[in-house]
Amino acid sequence: MTIRFALTAAFSLAASTALAETATPEGAARLEATFRTYLGQEAGVVKVEPAGASYDVTLDANPLFAKLADPGFKANMTPLEMTLTEQGGGLWGVSADQAFALSIKAGADFEYTQQANALRWNGIFDESLQGFVSSSVESTELTGTQTMRDPNGTMVTTTTAADAVRYQTSGTAAAGGGIDSTSQAVLSGYHIKTPIPSTNPDTTPQMLDITTGEYVIDSTAKGFRPDAFYKLIAWFVAHPSEAAIKSDQAGLKEVLAQGVPYFQNYSGTGTIRDIKVASPVGEIGIGTIGISLSWNGIVNDGLFSEGISFSGLSLPQDLVPDWAKDMVPGEGSIKFTVSQFDAAAPARMFIDAFDLTQPTPVPDTMADQFLKAFLPGGDVKIEIAPGNITAPIYDLRYEGSLLAGPAGTPTGKATVTLTGTDALVEAFNKAPQGGGREGGMGLAMARGMAKVGANGALMWELEATSDGKMLVNGTDMSALGGQ
């Protein structure tokens, strides 16, 4: 991502200075000047040389790391080497093929290293889009190590490894400006070994050893504004110190405001297959984990959505008592969406209001104004999509929605259905006293308030009313509690 973003930024400014078909020293100088707009003037950071019909580019962050004021911070990164080739019509070919390593050390409490045996990248950059119409990246034999001090003061280490990461993306002009793009990332052969958090500083942390078969992420970005990010980077490069930033707050506010909304929407889905977790209690297996995510940019029509699902769950044989084994869910899902909020109005208020020369850049007295701008209708809407938890002897399903805000009582409705109630009660009755049998009593009480739906399923319709009542199938539960 570092290479792609730096190159994308450079091309955005180089668009007006198209180079000849044969690379020249003058063309190299123009490209180098463009890169330095973002990476500064420090010697050794940028190097561009003509090489036949192409340009060889080297980006080295190590001179910048060496200038950092914090003596406890040390970092080293393999210089990034790539080839740029003009293809005509405003298109540029970009390629790279090298090993890569990064190390970071922050005092005595944090250290991180990452290596890739190979990093291969090929892409086509379109000057008119200020982005890539196609790009393909592959990294192989990746390893990483992170050592840090936990809250107990113990130094703990997490290690990661992956056989390969492959990433492909394509982009086209968005109707309202910016770029619409689709991408896919595939992580194969992933392995992580990480400590289990502990509150006892006198014990050696126990470890989780996790492996996965394949992790696939498909994503779509709508109306992505690369120019907004380029201008923001360029502004900070031109104002490298705290004093310089404070002296030109008006310029910073202008750049930030011009960039809104930065993108219209991002959405993605991920699928992780064949998960194995070696733990102190035995091996846990999950056949598939699904993840979904969607959010809008800094727009008036705010939206955020997240979901997770799983299937093929297996637990260690001795972890679950015999009477409860058929209660272990084999699959499940939940997804929620938050909407009816305004992200753009409070963002613009913040940009207008902040003053970095003050101890509190934004006055605390503006909190209510921000909240009213964020919730123009007074409430945020939270929706739970139809989801389930399913085990061999039962199937639990749910969905609902809620309106909630700081000024009023939350209101909403939800529906819960359950099949397999008799089998659940029978299983609870096999539990020892004090060891789970009480669950059967609670379930029997809930069954008494249920409606009977299709195929004998029990159904509970829940409603939170504006006057603070909680209704279950029309019965006021607060009244039953003597309120």
Secondary structure as the mmCIF struct_conf table of DSSP 4:
data_model
#
loop_
_struct_conf.conf_type_id
_struct_conf.id
_struct_conf.beg_label_comp_id
_struct_conf.beg_label_asym_id
_struct_conf.beg_label_seq_id
_struct_conf.end_label_comp_id
_struct_conf.end_label_asym_id
_struct_conf.end_label_seq_id
HELX_RH_AL_P HELX_RH_AL_P1 THR A 2 ALA A 14
TURN_TY1_P TURN_TY1_P1 ALA A 15 SER A 16
BEND BEND1 THR A 17 THR A 17
HELX_LH_PP_P HELX_LH_PP_P1 ALA A 18 ALA A 20
BEND BEND2 GLU A 21 THR A 22
HELX_RH_AL_P HELX_RH_AL_P2 PRO A 25 LEU A 39
BEND BEND3 GLN A 41 GLN A 41
TURN_TY1_P TURN_TY1_P2 ALA A 43 GLY A 44
BEND BEND4 VAL A 45 VAL A 45
STRN STRN1 VAL A 46 ALA A 51
TURN_TY1_P TURN_TY1_P3 GLY A 52 ALA A 53
STRN STRN2 SER A 54 LEU A 59
HELX_RH_AL_P HELX_RH_AL_P3 ASN A 62 ALA A 66
TURN_TY1_P TURN_TY1_P4 LYS A 67 LYS A 67
BEND BEND5 ALA A 69 ALA A 69
TURN_TY1_P TURN_TY1_P5 PRO A 71 GLY A 72
STRN STRN3 PHE A 73 MET A 77
HELX_LH_PP_P HELX_LH_PP_P2 THR A 78 PRO A 79
STRN STRN4 LEU A 80 GLY A 88
TURN_TY1_P TURN_TY1_P6 GLY A 89 GLY A 90
STRN STRN5 LEU A 91 ALA A 106
TURN_TY1_P TURN_TY1_P7 GLY A 107 ASP A 109
STRN STRN6 PHE A 110 ASP A 126
TURN_TY1_P TURN_TY1_P8 GLU A 127 GLN A 130
STRN STRN7 GLY A 131 ARG A 149
TURN_TY1_P TURN_TY1_P9 PRO A 151 ASN A 152
BEND BEND6 GLY A 153 GLY A 153
STRN STRN8 MET A 155 ALA A 173
TURN_TY1_P TURN_TY1_P10 ALA A 175 GLY A 176
BEND BEND7 GLY A 177 GLY A 178
STRN STRN9 ILE A 179 PRO A 195
HELX_LH_PP_P HELX_LH_PP_P3 ILE A 196 PRO A 197
BEND BEND8 THR A 199 THR A 199
TURN_TY1_P TURN_TY1_P11 PRO A 201 ASP A 202
BEND BEND9 THR A 203 THR A 203
HELX_LH_PP_P HELX_LH_PP_P4 THR A 204 GLN A 206
STRN STRN10 MET A 207 PHE A 224
HELX_RH_AL_P HELX_RH_AL_P4 PRO A 226 ALA A 238
BEND BEND10 SER A 241 SER A 241
HELX_RH_AL_P HELX_RH_AL_P5 GLU A 242 SER A 247
TURN_TY1_P TURN_TY1_P12 ASP A 248 ASP A 248
HELX_RH_AL_P HELX_RH_AL_P6 GLN A 249 GLY A 259
TURN_TY1_P TURN_TY1_P13 VAL A 260 PRO A 261
BEND BEND11 TYR A 262 TYR A 262
BEND BEND12 GLN A 264 GLN A 264
STRN STRN11 ASN A 265 SER A 279
TURN_TY1_P TURN_TY1_P14 PRO A 280 VAL A 281
STRN STRN12 GLY A 282 ASN A 296
BEND BEND13 ILE A 298 ASP A 301
STRN STRN13 LEU A 303 SER A 311
STRN STRN14 SER A 314 SER A 314
TURN_TY1_P TURN_TY1_P15 GLN A 317 LEU A 319
BEND BEND14 VAL A 320 VAL A 320
HELX_RH_3T_P HELX_RH_3T_P1 ASP A 322 MET A 327
BEND BEND15 VAL A 328 VAL A 328
BEND BEND16 GLY A 330 GLY A 330
STRN STRN15 GLU A 331 SER A 339
BEND BEND17 GLN A 340 GLN A 340
BEND BEND18 ALA A 343 ALA A 343
HELX_RH_AL_P HELX_RH_AL_P7 ALA A 344 ALA A 353
TURN_TY1_P TURN_TY1_P16 LEU A 356 THR A 357
BEND BEND19 GLN A 358 VAL A 362
HELX_RH_3T_P HELX_RH_3T_P2 ASP A 364 MET A 366
HELX_RH_AL_P HELX_RH_AL_P8 ALA A 367 PHE A 374
TURN_TY1_P TURN_TY1_P17 PRO A 376 GLY A 377
BEND BEND20 GLY A 378 GLY A 378
STRN STRN16 VAL A 380 ALA A 391
TURN_TY1_P TURN_TY1_P18 PRO A 392 ILE A 393
STRN STRN17 TYR A 394 ALA A 404
TURN_TY1_P TURN_TY1_P19 PRO A 406 ALA A 407
BEND BEND21 GLY A 408 GLY A 408
STRN STRN18 THR A 411 THR A 419
HELX_RH_AL_P HELX_RH_AL_P9 THR A 421 ASN A 429
TURN_TY1_P TURN_TY1_P20 LYS A 430 LYS A 430
BEND BEND22 ALA A 431 ALA A 431
HELX_LH_PP_P HELX_LH_PP_P5 PRO A 432 PRO A 432
TURN_TY1_P TURN_TY1_P21 GLN A 433 ARG A 437
HELX_RH_AL_P HELX_RH_AL_P10 GLU A 438 GLY A 448
TURN_TY1_P TURN_TY1_P22 MET A 449 MET A 449
HELX_LH_PP_P HELX_LH_PP_P6 ALA A 450 ALA A 450
STRN STRN19 LYS A 451 VAL A 452
HELX_RH_3T_P HELX_RH_3T_P3 ALA A 454 GLY A 456
STRN STRN20 LEU A 458 ALA A 464
TURN_TY1_P TURN_TY1_P23 SER A 466 ASP A 467
BEND BEND23 GLY A 468 GLY A 468
STRN STRN21 MET A 470 VAL A 472
TURN_TY1_P TURN_TY1_P24 ASN A 473 GLY A 474
STRN STRN22 THR A 475 ASP A 476
HELX_RH_AL_P HELX_RH_AL_P11 MET A 477 LEU A 480
TURN_TY1_P TURN_TY1_P25 GLY A 481 GLY A 482
#
